[in-house]
Amino acid sequence: MNIQPVIAEHLRQGLNNSEIARRTGADRKTIARARQRLGVPNPAGRRPTPRPATAKERLFAEALPTGRVRDYRPRVEPLTPAQQAANRERLLAALRDAA
């Protein structure tokens, strides 16, 4: 990837990605990649916003013995064995009544 000298100069001046995109017409992702390749930190110590892990990334992280996924929270808490038995009884009763 060739980094345009104009983008490199703006990065060294300390402008943020959005401002450089407005001035040059380049995409913000292109500027972010140029920033990373040049080793120029984000201005004012800002960090990029972390994206949530995808289902595939969670699967791979959970398959590893040391893998941990910080942003994964199950939507429904697992049922206790007593709750499972009660649900099973209600289902069987409903099926018996329907027959």
C-alpha positions as CSV (number, residue, x, y, z in Angstrom):
1,M,0.0,0.0,0.0
2,N,1.4,3.4,-1.0
3,I,0.6,6.1,1.5
4,Q,-0.1,9.4,-0.1
5,P,2.4,12.1,1.1
6,V,-0.5,14.4,1.9
7,I,-2.1,11.9,4.2
8,A,1.2,11.1,5.9
9,E,1.8,14.9,6.4
10,H,-1.6,15.4,8.0
11,L,-1.0,12.4,10.2
12,R,2.3,13.8,11.4
13,Q,0.6,17.2,12.1
14,G,-1.7,15.4,14.6
15,L,-5.1,15.6,12.7
16,N,-7.7,13.0,13.4
17,N,-8.9,10.6,10.7
18,S,-12.2,12.4,10.1
19,E,-10.5,15.7,9.6
20,I,-8.0,14.2,7.2
21,A,-10.8,12.5,5.3
22,R,-12.7,15.8,4.9
23,R,-9.5,17.5,3.6
24,T,-8.3,14.8,1.2
25,G,-11.5,13.0,0.3
26,A,-9.9,9.6,1.3
27,D,-11.9,7.0,3.2
28,R,-11.4,7.0,7.0
29,K,-10.4,3.3,7.0
30,T,-7.7,4.1,4.5
31,I,-6.4,6.8,6.8
32,A,-6.6,4.5,9.8
33,R,-4.5,1.8,7.9
34,A,-1.9,4.5,7.0
35,R,-1.8,5.7,10.6
36,Q,-1.2,2.1,11.7
37,R,1.5,1.4,9.1
38,L,3.3,4.7,9.9
39,G,3.1,4.0,13.7
40,V,1.4,7.4,14.4
41,P,-0.8,7.1,17.5
42,N,-4.4,8.4,17.6
43,P,-4.5,12.1,18.6
44,A,-5.2,13.0,22.2
45,G,-4.6,9.4,23.3
46,R,-7.9,8.3,21.9
47,R,-8.3,4.6,21.3
48,P,-10.4,3.0,18.5
49,T,-13.8,1.8,19.7
50,P,-13.6,-2.0,20.1
51,R,-16.1,-3.9,18.1
52,P,-18.1,-6.8,19.6
53,A,-16.8,-10.3,18.9
54,T,-18.5,-12.1,16.1
55,A,-20.1,-15.5,16.7
56,K,-17.2,-17.2,14.9
57,E,-14.6,-15.4,17.1
58,R,-16.5,-16.4,20.2
59,L,-16.5,-20.0,19.1
60,F,-12.8,-20.0,18.4
61,A,-12.0,-18.2,21.7
62,E,-14.2,-20.6,23.7
63,A,-12.6,-23.6,22.0
64,L,-9.2,-22.5,23.3
65,P,-8.5,-23.5,26.9
66,T,-7.3,-20.0,27.8
67,G,-9.6,-18.1,25.4
68,R,-11.8,-15.6,27.1
69,V,-14.4,-13.4,25.4
70,R,-15.0,-10.2,27.4
71,D,-18.0,-8.8,25.6
72,Y,-20.1,-12.0,25.4
73,R,-23.0,-12.2,27.8
74,P,-25.6,-15.0,27.3
75,R,-29.0,-13.5,26.7
76,V,-30.9,-16.0,28.8
77,E,-29.5,-17.5,32.0
78,P,-29.3,-21.4,31.9
79,L,-32.1,-23.2,33.6
80,T,-31.5,-25.1,36.8
81,P,-32.3,-28.9,36.7
82,A,-35.5,-28.1,38.8
83,Q,-36.7,-25.6,36.3
84,Q,-36.0,-28.0,33.4
85,A,-38.0,-30.7,35.1
86,A,-40.9,-28.3,35.8
87,N,-40.9,-27.2,32.1
88,R,-40.8,-30.8,31.0
89,E,-43.8,-31.7,33.2
90,R,-45.8,-28.7,31.9
91,L,-45.1,-29.7,28.3
92,L,-46.1,-33.3,28.9
93,A,-49.3,-32.2,30.7
94,A,-50.1,-29.8,27.7
95,L,-49.5,-32.7,25.3
96,R,-51.7,-35.0,27.3
97,D,-54.6,-32.5,27.4
98,A,-54.3,-31.8,23.7
99,A,-54.6,-35.6,22.8
